[in-house]
Amino acid sequence: MALLTPLFAFLYHLPQVYKWLLKPYYIASLFMSIAFLAIRKTPGICDHLATQREDGNSCDFDWREVEILMFLSAIVMMKNRRAITVEQHLGNIILFSKVANVILFFRLDIRMGLLYLTLCIVFLMICKPPLYMGPEYIKYFSDKTIDDELDKDSRVTWIVEFFANWSPECQSFASVYADLSLKYNCSGLKFGKVDIGRYGEVSKKYKVSTSPLSKQLPSLVLFQGGKEVMRRPQVDKKGRAVSWSFTEENIIREFNLNELYQKSKKLNKTKEDKVSESQFPPVPEEDEPEQQEVVESESKKDK
């Protein structure tokens, strides 16, 4: 069962995996991840490489290379246990594959190691992981609009993500947050985002650190009546985030999204009723003809 669960999960996400792998960033990353394997196994090239194998076969891995690959594979498996999205799984595999390539190339030839390391640095500087561009019901704030929006209507509950574009964790969380906005957004419950990597004053005011060591990115904050009610992850006395997994299930449970959504729908219905009453005032009731005749006959008798 332990082997079947990851297999079924992979098959379920297979269309999404293909969609992401066909993007230029992942195609280039794939070639860089298998660079050492390709050189070690390509006839005509591998014949000129050094090897520590007893049989002298330079076109196959020696025992130290196998040991390095097995060790880094174990690290990838451990990291992916906490991965939430397909992007995070792919990111971990690509990252540690490049680390393995750097180690293996330096061990093989220092010149090849320096060349590969230089390529990795250039790739990191000019190529960025693709940003989420799917459907969402999210309002993007700036340093000038966030306070006004939060204070505009005290009956509206806001869930705001504080993020930075350079953060891999924020990039991976984007699709999860977008899905939540599609499911729970309504007039009384709204979703927002603010880039604190760009707006430093917002980071200071709402006490969300952008330092990679603090591990506070992304941060989700719940506002009601313009006031902060709760946030995840929580921050300890040293300013470091308490470990918390940004899965859809955790967010729904911790922020009581189902309950908030039901209350917000009632607020929306109340607003619609008030609007309809203001647009169509009640028509005064007219007396029925029979009642009018009775009243007239009684008035004649009195005379």
C-alpha positions as CSV (number, residue, x, y, z in Angstrom):
1,M,0.0,0.0,0.0
2,A,2.9,2.4,0.8
3,L,4.1,1.9,-2.8
4,L,0.7,2.1,-4.4
5,T,-0.3,5.5,-2.9
6,P,2.6,7.5,-4.5
7,L,1.9,5.6,-7.8
8,F,-1.8,6.5,-7.8
9,A,-0.9,10.1,-6.9
10,F,1.6,10.4,-9.8
11,L,-0.9,9.0,-12.3
12,Y,-3.6,11.4,-11.0
13,H,-1.3,14.4,-11.5
14,L,0.2,13.1,-14.8
15,P,-1.6,15.6,-17.1
16,Q,-0.4,18.4,-14.9
17,V,3.2,17.0,-14.9
18,Y,3.2,17.0,-18.7
19,K,1.9,20.6,-18.8
20,W,4.6,21.8,-16.6
21,L,7.4,19.8,-18.1
22,L,6.7,21.3,-21.6
23,K,7.6,24.8,-20.4
24,P,11.1,26.1,-21.4
25,Y,12.2,26.5,-17.8
26,Y,11.6,22.8,-17.0
27,I,12.9,21.6,-20.4
28,A,16.3,23.4,-19.7
29,S,16.3,22.2,-16.1
30,L,15.7,18.6,-17.3
31,F,18.8,18.7,-19.6
32,M,20.9,20.2,-16.9
33,S,19.7,17.5,-14.4
34,I,20.8,14.6,-16.6
35,A,24.0,16.3,-17.9
36,F,26.4,14.0,-16.0
37,L,24.4,10.9,-16.9
38,A,24.5,11.8,-20.6
39,I,28.2,12.4,-20.6
40,R,29.0,9.3,-18.6
41,K,26.9,7.1,-20.9
42,T,27.4,8.6,-24.4
43,P,29.8,6.5,-26.5
44,G,32.7,8.5,-27.9
45,I,32.6,10.9,-25.0
46,C,32.7,8.5,-22.0
47,D,35.7,6.7,-23.5
48,H,37.9,9.7,-22.6
49,L,36.7,10.1,-19.0
50,A,38.5,9.0,-15.9
51,T,37.1,6.1,-13.8
52,Q,37.8,4.2,-10.6
53,R,36.1,1.0,-11.7
54,E,38.3,-2.1,-11.4
55,D,37.4,-3.3,-14.9
56,G,38.3,0.1,-16.3
57,N,34.9,0.7,-18.0
58,S,34.7,4.5,-18.1
59,C,31.2,4.4,-19.6
60,D,29.6,3.2,-16.4
61,F,29.3,4.6,-12.8
62,D,31.9,3.7,-10.3
63,W,30.9,2.8,-6.7
64,R,31.5,6.3,-5.4
65,E,29.3,7.9,-8.0
66,V,26.5,5.4,-7.2
67,E,26.9,6.2,-3.5
68,I,26.6,9.9,-4.1
69,L,23.5,9.4,-6.3
70,M,21.8,7.1,-3.7
71,F,22.5,9.6,-0.9
72,L,21.0,12.5,-2.8
73,S,18.0,10.4,-3.9
74,A,17.3,9.7,-0.2
75,I,17.3,13.5,0.5
76,V,14.9,14.1,-2.4
77,M,12.5,11.5,-1.0
78,M,12.6,13.1,2.5
79,K,12.1,16.6,1.1
80,N,9.2,15.4,-1.1
81,R,7.3,14.0,1.9
82,R,6.5,17.6,2.8
83,A,5.9,18.8,-0.7
84,I,2.3,19.9,-1.4
85,T,2.1,20.6,-5.1
86,V,3.5,19.0,-8.3
87,E,5.7,22.1,-8.7
88,Q,7.3,21.5,-5.3
89,H,8.0,17.9,-6.2
90,L,9.6,18.9,-9.5
91,G,11.5,21.7,-7.9
92,N,13.1,19.4,-5.3
93,I,14.1,16.8,-7.9
94,I,15.6,19.4,-10.2
95,L,17.5,21.2,-7.3
96,F,19.1,18.1,-5.9
97,S,19.8,16.7,-9.3
98,K,21.9,19.8,-10.1
99,V,23.7,19.5,-6.7
100,A,24.5,15.9,-7.6
101,N,25.8,17.0,-11.0
102,V,28.0,19.7,-9.4
103,I,29.6,17.1,-7.0
104,L,30.1,14.5,-9.7
105,F,31.6,16.9,-12.3
106,F,34.0,18.3,-9.7
107,R,35.0,14.8,-8.7
108,L,35.5,13.8,-12.3
109,D,37.4,17.0,-13.5
110,I,37.7,20.3,-11.8
111,R,37.4,22.1,-15.1
112,M,34.1,20.4,-16.0
113,G,32.9,21.2,-12.4
114,L,33.6,24.9,-12.8
115,L,32.0,24.9,-16.2
116,Y,28.8,23.2,-15.0
117,L,28.7,25.5,-11.9
118,T,28.9,28.6,-14.1
119,L,26.1,27.3,-16.3
120,C,23.9,26.8,-13.2
121,I,24.6,30.3,-11.9
122,V,23.8,31.9,-15.3
123,F,20.6,29.8,-15.6
124,L,19.6,30.9,-12.1
125,M,20.1,34.6,-13.0
126,I,18.3,34.6,-16.4
127,C,15.6,31.9,-16.0
128,K,12.8,32.0,-13.4
129,P,10.3,29.3,-12.6
130,P,7.0,30.0,-14.4
131,L,4.4,31.9,-12.4
132,Y,0.9,30.7,-11.9
133,M,-1.4,32.1,-14.6
134,G,-4.6,30.2,-14.0
135,P,-8.1,31.4,-12.9
136,E,-8.5,33.1,-9.5
137,Y,-10.7,35.5,-7.5
138,I,-7.9,37.4,-5.8
139,K,-7.4,41.2,-5.4
140,Y,-3.8,42.3,-5.5
141,F,-2.9,45.1,-3.1
142,S,-0.2,47.8,-3.1
143,D,1.2,49.7,-0.2
144,K,-1.4,52.4,-0.8
145,T,-4.5,50.3,-1.3
146,I,-4.3,47.5,1.3
147,D,-5.3,49.6,4.4
148,D,-8.3,51.2,2.5
149,E,-9.6,47.9,1.3
150,L,-9.4,46.2,4.7
151,D,-11.2,49.1,6.4
152,K,-13.8,49.8,3.7
153,D,-16.5,47.4,4.9
154,S,-16.2,46.0,8.5
155,R,-18.6,43.1,7.6
156,V,-16.2,41.7,5.0
157,T,-13.7,39.1,6.0
158,W,-10.3,39.1,4.2
159,I,-7.7,36.4,3.9
160,V,-4.5,38.0,2.7
161,E,-1.4,36.3,1.5
162,F,1.9,38.1,2.1
163,F,4.3,36.8,-0.5
164,A,7.5,37.5,-2.6
165,N,7.9,36.6,-6.2
166,W,11.5,35.3,-5.6
167,S,10.3,32.8,-3.0
168,P,10.0,29.2,-4.3
169,E,7.5,28.4,-1.5
170,C,5.3,31.3,-2.6
171,Q,5.4,30.2,-6.2
172,S,4.4,26.7,-5.3
173,F,1.6,27.9,-3.1
174,A,0.1,30.2,-5.8
175,S,-2.1,27.4,-7.4
176,V,-3.4,26.2,-4.0
177,Y,-4.4,29.7,-2.9
178,A,-6.0,30.3,-6.3
179,D,-8.1,27.2,-6.0
180,L,-9.3,28.3,-2.5
181,S,-10.3,31.7,-3.9
182,L,-12.4,30.0,-6.6
183,K,-14.2,27.8,-4.1
184,Y,-14.8,30.3,-1.2
185,N,-14.8,33.8,-2.6
186,C,-18.1,35.7,-2.1
187,S,-19.1,39.3,-1.2
188,G,-18.5,38.7,2.5
189,L,-15.3,36.6,2.2
190,K,-12.6,37.9,-0.1
191,F,-9.0,36.9,-0.9
192,G,-6.1,39.2,-1.4
193,K,-2.3,39.2,-2.0
194,V,0.4,41.7,-1.4
195,D,4.0,41.5,-2.6
196,I,6.1,42.4,0.4
197,G,9.2,41.8,-1.5
198,R,8.2,44.9,-3.5
199,Y,6.4,46.9,-0.8
200,G,8.8,46.9,2.2
201,E,6.6,49.2,4.3
202,V,3.8,46.7,4.2
203,S,6.2,44.0,5.5
204,K,7.2,46.2,8.5
205,K,3.6,47.3,9.3
206,Y,2.2,43.8,9.3
207,K,5.3,42.2,10.8
208,V,6.0,39.6,8.1
209,S,9.8,39.1,7.6
210,T,11.1,38.6,4.1
211,S,14.3,37.0,5.3
212,P,14.8,33.4,4.0
213,L,16.0,32.4,7.5
214,S,12.7,33.4,9.1
215,K,10.7,31.1,6.9
216,Q,7.7,33.4,7.1
217,L,6.9,33.3,3.4
218,P,4.2,32.8,2.5
219,S,2.1,34.1,5.4
220,L,-1.7,34.0,5.5
221,V,-3.5,36.5,7.7
222,L,-7.2,36.6,8.5
223,F,-8.7,40.1,8.9
224,Q,-12.2,40.8,10.3
225,G,-13.3,44.4,10.7
226,G,-9.9,45.5,9.4
227,K,-8.2,43.8,12.4
228,E,-5.9,40.8,12.3
229,V,-7.6,37.8,13.9
230,M,-5.1,35.0,13.1
231,R,-2.1,34.1,10.9
232,R,-0.3,31.1,9.7
233,P,2.5,30.2,10.1
234,Q,2.8,31.5,13.7
235,V,6.0,33.2,14.7
236,D,8.0,32.3,17.8
237,K,9.9,34.7,20.2
238,K,13.0,34.4,18.0
239,G,11.1,35.7,14.9
240,R,11.1,32.3,13.2
241,A,8.0,30.7,11.7
242,V,6.6,27.6,13.5
243,S,6.6,24.8,11.0
244,W,3.2,24.5,9.2
245,S,2.1,22.8,6.0
246,F,0.3,25.0,3.5
247,T,-2.1,22.3,2.2
248,E,-5.6,23.1,1.2
249,E,-7.0,20.8,4.0
250,N,-4.9,22.6,6.7
251,I,-6.0,26.0,5.5
252,I,-9.7,25.1,5.4
253,R,-9.5,23.6,8.9
254,E,-7.4,26.2,10.6
255,F,-9.2,29.2,9.1
256,N,-12.7,27.6,9.4
257,L,-13.4,28.5,5.8
258,N,-16.6,26.4,5.5
259,E,-18.1,28.2,8.5
260,L,-16.9,31.6,7.3
261,Y,-18.3,30.9,3.8
262,Q,-21.8,30.1,5.2
263,K,-21.9,33.2,7.3
264,S,-20.7,35.3,4.3
265,K,-23.4,33.9,2.1
266,K,-26.1,34.9,4.7
267,L,-24.5,38.4,4.7
268,N,-24.8,38.5,0.9
269,K,-28.4,37.4,1.0
270,T,-29.2,40.2,3.5
271,K,-27.5,42.8,1.3
272,E,-29.6,41.6,-1.7
273,D,-32.8,41.8,0.2
274,K,-32.1,45.3,1.4
275,V,-31.2,46.4,-2.2
276,S,-34.4,44.9,-3.6
277,E,-36.5,46.6,-0.9
278,S,-34.9,50.0,-1.7
279,Q,-35.4,49.6,-5.4
280,F,-39.0,48.3,-5.2
281,P,-40.9,49.9,-2.2
282,P,-44.0,48.0,-1.0
283,V,-47.2,49.0,-2.8
284,P,-50.0,50.2,-0.3
285,E,-52.8,47.8,-0.1
286,E,-56.2,48.9,-1.6
287,D,-59.5,48.0,0.1
288,E,-61.5,45.4,-1.7
289,P,-64.6,46.6,-3.6
290,E,-67.0,44.6,-1.3
291,Q,-65.6,46.3,1.8
292,Q,-66.0,49.8,0.2
293,E,-69.6,49.1,-0.6
294,V,-70.3,48.1,3.0
295,V,-68.8,51.2,4.3
296,E,-70.8,53.4,1.9
297,S,-74.1,51.7,2.8
298,E,-73.4,52.2,6.5
299,S,-72.7,55.9,6.0
300,K,-76.1,56.3,4.2
301,K,-78.0,54.7,7.0
302,D,-76.4,57.0,9.5
303,K,-77.6,60.0,7.5
